[in-house]
Amino acid sequence: MATVLVALTRSLLDACTAIGIDADAVRSAAGVAASELEDVDARIPLEQHALIWDAIVATGGDVGLAVGEHIGARALGVVGYAAERANTVAEALLCIQRFRSVVLEEAVPDVRFDVGQAILSNTLPPRFAQMRHPCEAQLSGTLTILRSIAGLHFTPTRVAFQHPRPADTRRHEELFACPMTFDAVMTEFEFDASILMRPLADANPDLHRYLVARAAELLEGVGDETTWHRQTQRAVLERLAQGEPSLDDIARALATSARTLHRRLREEETSFADILDDCRHQRALQLLRDPKLAVYQIAHLLGYSENAAFTRAFRRWTGESPESWRRRH
């Protein structure tokens, strides 16, 4: 079962208070007891965190953007504290990337570069992939955190959202002030790569090392990230919406050979084909719960080139068509 760091959930509720939403009412509506959020290093199920988001969204308005503007690095718990004490923005981002699953277990972040630009990309967990407000909160939160860490009020060069374009994007344009893409394959935040070299005003190498060690301890409790099964699963989930990943694709992503990956997975009593099939199955069930997504769109998000191939696979998994399953759920 996927989980979330309590620090993130508490910061989400604090952000609600900051923008005038009754945080206690939101928490109660989600069925989360206050006692469950006392230890910031503890974890709660991802579904409970998602129910809090459902309750926030029900209040109406552009809540995602507003929440993100009030989410700082400390929403990431010990990972955020470690990032704030790094030497440079680049070191801070690498710290967040390394320990992101401590914060949100199913997150699959990536940092890449393209002609002087740094691009932070993330495939959101299926429960959130087509939810507008968590996606917007992530991007506005990214902007807030990077500006705070860098000590610089900069503007991104491009942002991309996984959800459809809202009817009114004036607030988006005001906040990001850059080209925006909607219905994107993944969430992306692009900015001038030179910012990565900026030194952090609160850098503290000794404290940074201590906090990184604590983050590493928490990572051990999240799940065994070292298994080949787990690594392959995460790599597959990250790439599904870009088309069906091959064994060679995933092996390259994991810096190994296809033969070695095949052997390692066999030693763990699984296979690449089984992992790919299971990832598609579980994500399909989650995406079908979103009434805004057409079946052909879900087929694309699962890496199928044809809707018919998805339908055949879904019948094999469940014994019925995607449309039939959706009507019953």
C-alpha positions in Angstrom: 0.0 0.0 0.0 1.4 3.4 -1.0 2.0 5.9 1.7 2.8 9.6 2.3 5.0 11.3 4.9 2.8 13.0 7.6 4.8 16.2 7.2 3.4 16.7 3.7 -0.2 16.1 4.9 0.2 18.4 7.8 1.7 21.1 5.5 -1.3 20.6 3.1 -3.7 21.3 6.0 -1.6 24.3 7.2 -1.8 25.7 3.6 -5.6 25.3 3.8 -5.7 27.4 6.9 -3.5 30.1 5.3 -5.9 30.4 2.4 -9.0 30.5 4.5 -10.2 26.9 4.4 -11.2 25.1 7.6 -8.4 22.6 7.9 -10.2 20.6 10.7 -13.3 20.3 8.6 -11.2 19.0 5.7 -9.4 16.5 7.9 -12.6 15.3 9.4 -14.3 15.0 6.0 -11.4 12.8 4.9 -11.7 10.6 8.0 -8.2 11.4 9.3 -7.8 11.7 13.1 -5.7 14.5 14.5 -3.6 11.9 16.4 -2.5 10.3 13.1 -0.7 13.5 12.2 1.2 14.1 15.4 4.5 12.5 14.3 5.8 14.3 11.1 8.2 11.4 10.4 5.3 8.9 10.4 3.3 7.8 7.3 -0.3 7.6 6.3 -1.9 5.8 3.4 -1.8 7.6 0.1 -5.6 7.1 -0.2 -6.1 9.1 3.1 -4.0 11.9 1.7 -6.0 11.8 -1.5 -9.3 12.0 0.4 -8.0 15.2 2.1 -7.4 16.6 -1.4 -10.9 15.5 -2.4 -12.3 17.5 0.5 -10.2 20.6 -0.4 -11.3 20.5 -4.0 -14.9 20.3 -2.9 -14.5 23.8 -1.4 -14.2 25.2 -4.9 -11.9 27.8 -6.6 -8.3 27.6 -7.8 -7.3 25.9 -4.6 -4.4 24.0 -6.1 -2.4 27.0 -7.1 -3.1 28.8 -3.8 -2.1 25.7 -1.7 1.1 25.4 -3.7 2.0 29.0 -3.0 1.9 28.2 0.8 3.9 24.9 0.5 7.5 25.4 1.4 10.5 23.0 1.5 9.6 22.0 5.1 6.5 20.3 3.7 8.9 17.6 2.6 9.8 17.0 6.2 13.4 16.0 6.9 14.1 15.9 3.1 13.2 19.5 2.9 15.3 20.5 5.9 18.2 18.6 4.3 17.7 20.4 1.0 17.7 23.8 2.7 21.1 23.1 4.2 22.8 22.0 0.9 25.5 24.0 -0.7 23.8 24.8 -4.0 20.4 24.7 -5.6 21.6 21.7 -7.7 22.6 19.8 -4.5 19.3 20.6 -2.9 17.4 19.2 -5.9 19.5 16.1 -6.0 18.7 15.6 -2.3 14.9 16.0 -3.0 15.1 13.6 -6.0 17.1 11.0 -4.0 14.6 10.9 -1.1 11.4 11.9 -2.9 9.8 8.5 -2.1 10.2 9.3 1.6 7.7 12.1 1.0 5.4 10.5 -1.6 6.1 6.8 -2.1 4.8 6.5 -5.7 6.5 9.7 -7.0 8.9 9.1 -9.9 10.8 12.4 -10.4 13.4 13.1 -12.9 15.8 16.0 -13.7 17.1 16.5 -17.2 18.8 19.2 -19.2 18.2 20.7 -22.7 20.2 23.7 -24.1 20.7 25.6 -21.0 17.4 24.6 -19.4 16.8 22.4 -16.4 13.6 20.4 -16.6 12.0 18.9 -13.5 9.5 16.2 -14.5 7.2 13.9 -12.6 4.6 11.3 -13.4 2.1 11.7 -10.6 0.6 8.7 -8.8 -2.4 7.3 -10.8 -4.8 8.6 -8.1 -3.7 12.1 -8.8 -2.7 11.9 -12.5 -5.8 13.6 -13.9 -6.8 15.6 -10.8 -6.3 19.3 -11.6 -5.6 20.8 -8.2 -2.9 18.5 -6.8 -1.1 18.9 -10.1 -1.3 22.6 -10.0 -0.3 22.6 -6.3 2.8 20.6 -7.2 3.9 23.1 -9.9 3.1 26.2 -7.9 4.8 24.5 -4.9 7.9 23.8 -7.0 8.1 27.4 -7.9 7.7 28.5 -4.3 10.3 26.1 -3.0 12.9 26.8 -5.7 12.5 30.6 -5.2 13.0 30.2 -1.5 16.0 27.8 -1.8 17.6 29.9 -4.5 16.9 33.2 -2.8 15.8 34.5 -6.2 12.4 35.6 -7.6 12.7 34.0 -11.0 10.2 33.0 -13.6 10.1 29.5 -15.2 10.5 29.2 -18.9 7.8 26.6 -19.4 5.4 24.5 -17.3 3.3 21.5 -18.3 0.2 20.0 -16.6 -1.2 16.5 -17.0 -4.8 17.7 -16.8 -7.0 19.5 -19.4 -6.8 23.3 -19.7 -9.2 25.0 -17.2 -11.8 27.4 -18.6 -10.0 30.4 -16.8 -6.2 30.4 -16.8 -5.7 34.0 -15.7 -4.3 33.0 -12.3 -2.0 30.5 -14.0 -0.7 33.2 -16.3 -0.1 35.6 -13.5 1.7 33.1 -11.3 3.9 31.4 -13.8 4.2 34.1 -16.5 5.5 31.6 -19.1 4.3 29.3 -21.8 2.0 26.6 -20.4 1.0 23.2 -21.8 -2.1 21.2 -20.7 -3.0 17.5 -21.3 0.7 16.8 -21.2 2.2 13.3 -20.8 3.8 14.4 -17.5 4.1 17.3 -15.1 7.1 19.5 -16.1 8.7 22.6 -14.7 11.5 24.1 -16.9 13.8 26.9 -15.8 17.2 28.5 -16.5 19.9 25.9 -15.6 22.3 28.6 -14.4 20.1 28.9 -11.2 21.3 25.4 -10.2 24.7 26.9 -9.4 23.4 29.5 -7.0 24.8 29.0 -3.4 22.3 28.6 -0.6 22.3 31.3 2.0 21.5 28.7 4.8 24.1 26.1 3.6 25.4 24.0 6.5 27.5 21.0 5.4 27.5 19.3 8.8 23.8 19.7 9.4 23.1 18.7 5.8 25.0 15.4 6.3 23.1 14.7 9.5 19.7 15.3 7.9 20.6 13.2 4.8 21.5 10.3 7.2 18.1 10.7 8.9 16.4 10.8 5.5 18.2 7.6 4.5 16.9 5.9 7.7 13.3 6.9 6.8 13.8 5.6 3.2 14.6 2.2 4.6 11.1 2.1 6.1 9.3 3.1 3.0 9.9 -0.1 1.1 12.8 -2.0 -0.3 14.0 0.4 -3.0 16.9 -1.8 -3.8 15.0 -4.8 -5.2 15.1 -5.1 -9.0 11.4 -5.6 -8.9 10.8 -2.3 -7.2 13.2 -0.4 -9.4 11.8 -1.9 -12.5 8.2 -1.1 -11.4 9.1 2.6 -10.8 10.9 2.9 -14.1 7.9 1.4 -16.0 5.4 3.7 -14.2 7.5 6.7 -15.2 7.5 5.8 -18.9 4.1 4.2 -19.6 2.5 7.4 -21.0 5.3 7.7 -23.5 4.5 4.4 -25.1 5.1 0.7 -24.1 8.5 0.5 -22.5 10.7 -2.4 -23.6 13.1 -4.5 -21.5 16.0 -2.7 -23.2 14.5 0.7 -22.3 14.1 -0.1 -18.7 17.5 -1.8 -18.4 19.2 1.4 -19.8 17.3 3.5 -17.3 18.6 1.2 -14.5 22.1 1.4 -15.9 22.3 -2.4 -16.6 21.9 -4.8 -19.5 18.7 -6.4 -20.6 20.2 -9.8 -19.9 21.2 -8.9 -16.4 17.9 -7.3 -15.6 16.1 -10.4 -16.9 18.3 -12.6 -14.7 17.8 -10.4 -11.6 14.1 -10.4 -12.0 14.0 -14.1 -12.4 16.0 -14.5 -9.2 13.2 -12.4 -7.5 10.7 -14.8 -9.0 9.2 -12.3 -11.4 9.7 -11.1 -14.9 9.6 -7.8 -16.9 6.4 -8.9 -18.7 4.7 -9.6 -15.4 5.7 -6.3 -13.9 4.6 -4.3 -17.0 1.3 -6.1 -17.1 0.7 -5.6 -13.4 1.6 -1.8 -13.6 -0.9 -1.4 -16.5 -3.6 -3.4 -14.6 -3.4 -1.4 -11.4 -3.1 2.0 -13.2 -6.0 1.1 -15.5 -8.3 0.5 -12.5 -7.3 3.9 -11.0 -7.6 5.9 -14.2 -11.0 4.4 -15.0 -12.4 5.9 -11.8 -11.9 9.4 -13.4 -15.0 10.1 -15.4 -13.3 12.9 -17.3 -11.0 10.4 -19.0 -12.2 8.6 -22.2 -11.2 5.0 -22.6 -9.0 5.8 -25.5 -7.1 8.4 -23.4 -6.5 5.8 -20.7 -5.2 3.4 -23.3 -2.7 6.1 -24.4 -1.7 6.8 -20.7 -1.0 3.1 -20.3 1.3 3.0 -23.3 -1.0 1.1 -25.8 -0.9 2.3 -29.4 -4.4 1.0 -30.0 -7.6 1.1 -27.9 -8.4 -2.5 -29.0 -5.2 -3.8 -27.4 -6.1 -2.1 -24.1 -9.6 -3.6 -24.2 -8.2 -7.1 -24.8 -5.8 -6.8 -21.9 -8.5 -5.4 -19.6 -10.8 -8.3 -20.5 -8.0 -10.7 -19.6 -7.5 -8.9 -16.2 -11.1 -8.6 -15.2 -13.3 -10.6 -17.5 -15.2 -7.5 -18.8 -14.7 -4.4 -20.9 -13.3 -1.1 -19.5 -16.7 0.5 -20.2 -18.6 -2.2 -18.3 -16.2 -2.1 -15.3 -16.4 1.7 -15.2 -20.3 1.6 -15.1 -20.1 -0.7 -12.0 -17.6 1.5 -10.2 
